[in-house]
Amino acid sequence: MGVDDLVATPQGTEPEFTIWQITSTPHKKFYDAIVVLVVGSVEKNEDLVKPVVRARFLNAAIGAARRFLNFCRALARDTEIYFNAPEVVPEYVRFAGFPHCQGWFDPYSGAALGDASTNFCSGEFVAGRSGINSIRWEALREAVQSSGQPPVEVLSLLDATIASANFDDRKAVLLAAISVEVAVKSFLQKTNFDKDQLKKLEDSLEIRFWEKYFDLLLPLAGQPSLKTAAPDLYKQIEVLFRVRNKIAHEGICYLEKDGKGHPMPLKHREIGSLVSAAGHVVDWLDSLKIA
């Protein structure tokens, strides 16, 4: 592999650490390997074998890897990408994620530090997956090199899609509603809407969520009303949040009651339609131009 295939990206983290995430992409699709370099200080080289010291360094590396994979997941809209490995704790300083190697070095001399307990390769159970959808390497590189974070609305939407596929209807609805709420609020923050006035309206207007954000605040920000631009989609978002409220207050995934006052649970395909509607709204907001 040539040097041209490697991109080093500084990562923001705790003041005591400097992290460089080096990504190898020979095919310009996602990654072939991820190398995370964490640079920090220890009082003595012998401290490297102390669990509390190793845990601090490893958790910084885990955070950088998670951020990278979440950017991959969000940009590709790929439910097959995930990273669910937990952080390590001093009581068990073993990264139980995808097969990996750890090495500790003096950054000035390049000399290896530690011993066999700190420098090793491990092939434990896989807690990450690379996915099936490709994206432009340039887009991923730009995102990873930015100071931003993977968009929460897209990650929530992907989780909602997975929940729906697993027939976890309540979770799917809740996550889909979260994705829509985060998307529209984040969008309004990017507009020229006076932030103090926006906050005042958000807090003072006692009307339903979908009316407040998609039919009132968006036009006040110089953007089209979803109710006017896409009335059918607007109606689906209304249903999504009505059902979300039923779940929150009653724990049941329904919209209406029958003649006897009994809730009529939504069919699974109806839940799938609501999750799809959430995705369409996120895409619609992405398509709007901000002056």
N, C-alpha and C positions, 0 to 999 in steps of 0.2 A: 504494500500500500504506500502511495506516495504522500509527501507532505501536503500536496494540494488538497488531499481528501480530509485534512484535519482543520477544524475550526475551534479556536479557544475563546470562550466567552466568560468574562468576569461576572460573578453572581453576588448580589447584595445579601449580606447575612449579618451575624453578630459582629460588633466592632473587633472582637478578638480574633476573628477568622478572615481570611481572604480565600475565596473559592474560585477556581478556574474549572469550568466544565468544558472538556475537550471531546468533541463529537466527531466520530468517524462515519462518513457517509459515502462510500465508494459508488453507490448506485443512486445517490441523491434521493433516496426514499427512506424516510424515517431514520433509522440508525442501524449500523452494523455492530457498533460497540459504543459504550459511553464510558469515558474516563473522567472522574471527578477528582480534582486536586484541591485539597483543603490545606491551607497554609496557616499555621498558628504557632503559638509559643508554649513550651513546657519548661518548668523550672530545671529539671534534670532529665536526661535521656532515660534514666531508669523509670521515670514516671509513666512511660508509655505502656508498661504492663499493668498499670493501675486501671481497674474497670471504669472508674468515674472519668478519667482522662480520655480513655478510648471512646467511651460513650458520647462525649461532647463532640469529638471529631467525626465519628461515624454518623451521628444524627445530622450534622451539617451537610455531609455528603448525601445522605438519604433525602434531605429536603431539596437539594439541587436536582437530584435524579427525578424526584416526584414532580417538580416544577416543569422539567423538560418534557416528561411523558404526558403531563396534563395539557401542555401546549400542543403536543402531537395529537392528542385525543380531541381537543376542541377544534383545532384547525381542520382536521380531517373529518370531523363529525362521525367518528368511528367508535362504536360501542365495544369493539373487540380489543381496544387498548385500555389497559388499566394498570394501576400500580397500587396495591393494597398492603404492601409490607409495612409493618409498624416500626416506630423508632425503637432503638435498643435501650435497655436499662442497665445500670451498673451490675445488677444481680445476674444478668445474662447478656453479655456483650457479644452476641452473635447475630449478624444480619441474616434473618430467615427470609430471604427473598430469592431473586433469580441467581443462577450460578455467577460467581464473581471472584475477584482476587483483591486482596488488600496488601499494600506495601507501605512501609513507613521509611522516610528518607530525610536526611539533612538537606534543605533546599539550597544551601550554599556550597557544600562539598559534594553532594550527591551520594554520600555514604549511606548505606542501609542502616536502619536503626531497629531496635526491638529484637525479637527472637521468633522462634517458630510459632509461638502463641499469638503473635501480632502480624506476621507475614505469612500468608497462606492463600490457597485457592479453595473455594467451597462450592459444592453443587447441591444446595438444599432445594426444597420444594419451590416451584415457580410462583412468584407473587406478582408477576408483571407479564404483559403480553404486548406484542408489537402491532397487532391489527392487520387489516386487509386493505384499507383505502390509502392511496398514495396522495401526497400533497407536494406542492412546489417547495424545493429545499430553500429557495430564497425567502419564501414567506415564513417558513419555520425559523430560519436563521435570524430574520428581522425580529420575530416575536421573542425568541430566547435572548437575544442581545438587548432587548428593551428592559426598562426598569419595571414594566408592568407584570401582571399576573394573568394566568389563563382565565378567560371569561367565565365567571361563575354561572351565568345564565345558560351557556352551552353545556357545561359539565352537568348541571342539574337536568337539562333536557335529555342528555344521553342516559343519565341514571333513570330518568322517568321512562325512557324507551326500554331499558333493560327490565325495569320493574313490570312494565306492561307485558313484555315478552314472557315473564315468569308468572303472569297472572296475579301479581300483587297489585290489585287495582287501586286500593287506597293510597299506597305509596306512590304509584304512578301519577295519580291526580295531584297529590301534595307537591311532588317534585316538579311537575309540569307548571303548576301555579307559581311556585318559587321562581322558575326560569322566566316566566312572563313578567312577574313583579320586578325582579332584578333588572331585566332587559329594559323595561320602559323607564324605570327610575334612573338607571345608568345613562340612558339616552338623553333624558331631560337635563341631566347634569352637564352634558357635553354641549348643549345648545347655549344661545345667548340669553336665555331666560335669567333674569336677576335672581341670584341664589337665595337672597333673603326673602324675596317675594314668593319664590317657589316654595320654600320651606313653610312660610306662613300659610299659603294656600293648601299645601299638603296636610298641615295640622288642623286647619280650621274648617275646611269643607267637609261637611258631614253627609256625603253622598256615597253611593256604592263605588267600589274600587274601579270597575271597568268604565263607569261613567266619568269619574274624576280624571283618570289618567288618559283614557283613549278618546274621550269625546270633549273634554274641557281643557286640560292642561296642554295636550299636544298642540291644538290650534293656538292657544295663547303663546306657545313657543314658536309660532310660525310654521308649524308642521300640519299635515292633513289629519283630520279626524279619522280614526279607523272605522267608525260607524258610517261615515260618508264614503270613504274610499273602498271599503270591503265589508258591507253590511252583514253578509253571511258569516264571515270570519269573526266579526264583532259579536254576533250572537253566540257563536261557539265559545268565545272567551267569557261571555256572561255566564253561560252554562258551566264552564270549567270552574269559575269562582263560586258560583252558587253551590256546586257539588263539594268544592273544597270546604266551604263553610259548614255544610251538613256533616262532613267528616269531622271537622274540628269540634263541633258542638255535640254531635250525636254518635260519632264513630261509625256511621253507616254511609256507604257510597251510593247515594240516591239523589234524585232531583224532585220527584213528586210522590204524593201518597195516593193510595187507592181510595175507593169510596168508603172503606171502613177505617180510614185513617192510618193504614199500615204503609210504611215506606216501601217503595218499589225499586229495589236495587237496579242500577244500570247494568246492561249487558256488557260483556267484556269488549265486544267490538265497538260499543259506544265510548268506552274508556279509551280505546286505541285512537278513536277519532279526535277526542279531546287532546290527547298527547300530540297528535299530528298538528292540530290547530295551534298549540303552543309553539311548535317548531315553525309554523308559517308566520306567526306573529314576530318571533325573534328574527326571522329572515326579512320580514317586511320592515322592521325597524332598522336593520342593517342597510336596507336599500335606500333609506331616506337620506337626503343630502342636508348637511348642516352648514349654514351660511358662515 
